[in-house]
Amino acid sequence: MAMKKLMMSAVMVVFAIAAHAQGDAISKFFNKYNDDESFSQVNISSKMFSLFTNMEVEKPEDKEVLKAISKLKGLRILGKENTSDARALYKEAFALIPKTEFEELMSVRDKDRDMKFLIKEKDGKIAELVMVMGSMKDFMVLSIFGEIDLKQVSQIGSKMDISGLDQLKNMDKNNAKPAPKEQKKPTSKDNE
């Protein structure tokens, strides 16, 4: 009987590990370049996020950020600077994201870089946020997974100094769509 329980526990652990390994969109991409020293990598585990929640803060907005951080399960960043293959890496990473599971939240394109934000929802909540950024010489892919509060992601990014997440501050918090641009108010000069 004890052997049967042990085997059942082992099977459950294996399934849990397999589910976690497949839990974020770009695991294959991260694994492919894991040993390539030309990439910068950041991996933050749920344990590290839980340590953040033990910090003493005074401002109410910092308390909200810590509450949002406590619900995260992990964060992975893979980046490469000053490289001639940045655009190819951007296309490769974006192609690996299963479009049937992820919805594009926002895209930003300016003169020399493209950035896409995609989300995966589970039970009506955001379970994963992926950002892919590519320019002529720089590339970065980021995956945040857990229970994600979009309102707080931009603030989390600024607290952790993660480039690109500041773009999310332009999102309308109620429906996760880009916020409408402010209309210019007519002045007396406009009527002349």
C-alpha positions as CSV (number, residue, x, y, z in Angstrom):
1,M,0.0,0.0,0.0
2,A,2.8,2.4,0.9
3,M,4.5,1.6,-2.5
4,K,1.3,2.4,-4.3
5,K,1.0,5.8,-2.6
6,L,4.7,6.5,-3.3
7,M,4.2,5.7,-7.0
8,M,1.0,7.8,-7.2
9,S,2.9,10.7,-5.6
10,A,5.7,10.4,-8.0
11,V,3.3,10.4,-11.0
12,M,1.6,13.5,-9.7
13,V,5.0,15.3,-9.2
14,V,6.0,14.4,-12.8
15,F,2.7,15.7,-14.2
16,A,3.0,18.9,-12.1
17,I,6.6,19.5,-13.4
18,A,5.5,18.8,-17.0
19,A,2.5,21.1,-16.7
20,H,4.8,23.9,-15.2
21,A,7.4,23.4,-17.9
22,Q,4.7,23.9,-20.6
23,G,3.0,26.6,-18.6
24,D,4.6,29.5,-20.2
25,A,4.5,30.3,-23.9
26,I,8.1,30.4,-24.8
27,S,9.8,27.7,-22.8
28,K,11.1,26.1,-26.0
29,F,12.7,29.4,-27.0
30,F,14.2,29.9,-23.6
31,N,15.5,26.3,-23.5
32,K,17.0,26.7,-27.0
33,Y,19.1,29.6,-26.0
34,N,19.6,28.7,-22.4
35,D,23.3,27.9,-22.7
36,D,24.1,30.6,-25.3
37,E,26.3,33.1,-23.3
38,S,25.6,35.9,-25.8
39,F,22.1,36.2,-24.3
40,S,21.3,38.0,-21.0
41,Q,18.9,35.9,-18.9
42,V,16.7,36.6,-15.9
43,N,14.7,34.0,-14.1
44,I,12.6,34.9,-11.1
45,S,10.9,32.1,-9.2
46,S,7.7,32.2,-7.2
47,K,9.8,31.9,-4.1
48,M,11.6,35.2,-4.9
49,F,8.2,36.9,-5.5
50,S,7.0,35.7,-2.1
51,L,10.1,37.2,-0.5
52,F,9.2,40.6,-2.0
53,T,5.9,40.4,-0.1
54,N,7.7,40.4,3.2
55,M,9.0,43.9,2.6
56,E,7.8,46.7,4.7
57,V,6.2,49.5,2.6
58,E,4.4,52.6,3.6
59,K,2.7,53.9,0.4
60,P,-0.7,52.3,-0.4
61,E,0.3,52.0,-4.1
62,D,3.4,50.0,-3.1
63,K,1.2,47.7,-1.0
64,E,-0.9,47.1,-4.1
65,V,2.1,46.3,-6.1
66,L,3.3,43.8,-3.5
67,K,-0.1,42.2,-3.4
68,A,0.0,41.8,-7.2
69,I,3.6,40.4,-7.0
70,S,2.5,37.8,-4.5
71,K,0.3,36.2,-7.1
72,L,3.0,35.8,-9.7
73,K,4.5,32.3,-10.2
74,G,7.5,33.4,-12.3
75,L,9.2,35.8,-14.7
76,R,11.6,35.0,-17.4
77,I,13.6,37.4,-19.6
78,L,15.9,36.6,-22.4
79,G,17.7,39.4,-24.3
80,K,20.5,40.0,-26.7
81,E,22.0,43.4,-27.4
82,N,24.0,44.7,-30.3
83,T,23.4,41.7,-32.5
84,S,22.8,41.5,-36.2
85,D,20.1,38.8,-35.9
86,A,17.7,40.7,-33.6
87,R,14.9,40.9,-36.1
88,A,15.2,37.1,-36.9
89,L,15.1,36.3,-33.1
90,Y,12.0,38.5,-32.8
91,K,10.2,36.6,-35.6
92,E,11.3,33.3,-34.2
93,A,10.1,34.0,-30.7
94,F,6.8,35.4,-32.0
95,A,6.2,32.4,-34.2
96,L,6.6,30.0,-31.2
97,I,3.7,31.6,-29.3
98,P,0.6,29.5,-29.8
99,K,-1.9,32.0,-31.3
100,T,-4.8,29.8,-30.4
101,E,-4.0,30.2,-26.7
102,F,-2.8,33.8,-26.7
103,E,-4.6,37.0,-27.6
104,E,-2.7,40.1,-28.7
105,L,-3.2,42.8,-26.2
106,M,-1.2,45.6,-27.7
107,S,1.5,46.2,-30.3
108,V,3.8,49.2,-30.5
109,R,5.8,50.1,-33.6
110,D,8.1,53.0,-33.8
111,K,10.8,54.0,-36.2
112,D,13.2,51.2,-35.3
113,R,11.5,48.7,-33.0
114,D,8.5,46.4,-32.8
115,M,6.9,45.3,-29.5
116,K,4.0,43.0,-29.0
117,F,2.2,42.1,-25.8
118,L,0.1,38.9,-25.7
119,I,-2.0,37.4,-22.9
120,K,-3.3,34.0,-22.1
121,E,-6.4,33.9,-20.0
122,K,-7.6,31.1,-17.7
123,D,-10.9,31.2,-15.8
124,G,-11.4,34.9,-16.8
125,K,-8.0,36.0,-15.4
126,I,-4.7,36.7,-17.1
127,A,-2.5,33.6,-16.5
128,E,0.5,34.7,-18.6
129,L,1.7,37.9,-20.2
130,V,4.3,37.7,-23.0
131,M,6.2,40.7,-24.4
132,V,8.4,40.3,-27.5
133,M,10.5,43.2,-28.6
134,G,12.9,43.5,-31.6
135,S,14.8,46.3,-33.1
136,M,17.6,46.4,-35.7
137,K,20.2,45.4,-33.0
138,D,18.4,44.5,-29.8
139,F,16.0,41.7,-28.9
140,M,14.1,40.8,-25.8
141,V,11.4,38.3,-24.8
142,L,9.7,38.4,-21.4
143,S,7.2,36.0,-19.9
144,I,5.3,36.7,-16.7
145,F,3.1,33.9,-15.4
146,G,0.8,33.5,-12.4
147,E,-2.3,35.5,-11.6
148,I,-1.6,38.8,-13.4
149,D,-3.3,42.1,-12.6
150,L,-2.7,44.2,-15.7
151,K,-3.2,47.4,-13.7
152,Q,-0.1,46.6,-11.7
153,V,2.2,45.1,-14.4
154,S,3.4,48.6,-15.5
155,Q,4.2,49.5,-11.9
156,I,5.9,46.1,-11.3
157,G,8.0,46.7,-14.3
158,S,9.1,50.1,-13.1
159,K,9.9,48.8,-9.6
160,M,12.0,45.9,-11.1
161,D,13.4,48.2,-13.8
162,I,12.1,46.0,-16.7
163,S,12.2,47.9,-20.0
164,G,9.1,47.8,-22.1
165,L,6.5,47.1,-19.5
166,D,6.0,50.9,-19.2
167,Q,4.1,50.7,-22.4
168,L,1.2,49.0,-20.5
169,K,0.5,52.1,-18.6
170,N,-1.3,53.3,-21.7
171,M,-3.8,50.5,-21.4
172,D,-7.4,51.2,-20.4
173,K,-7.7,49.4,-17.1
174,N,-11.3,48.4,-17.5
175,N,-11.1,46.4,-20.7
176,A,-7.4,45.8,-21.5
177,K,-7.5,47.9,-24.7
178,P,-5.2,50.8,-25.5
179,A,-6.6,53.9,-23.8
180,P,-8.1,56.4,-26.1
181,K,-6.0,59.4,-26.9
182,E,-7.1,62.6,-25.4
183,Q,-9.1,64.9,-27.6
184,K,-7.7,68.4,-28.2
185,K,-10.1,70.9,-26.7
186,P,-11.0,73.7,-29.1
187,T,-9.7,77.1,-28.3
188,S,-10.8,80.5,-29.5
189,K,-7.9,80.5,-32.0
190,D,-9.4,77.3,-33.7
191,N,-12.6,79.2,-34.4
192,E,-10.8,82.1,-36.2
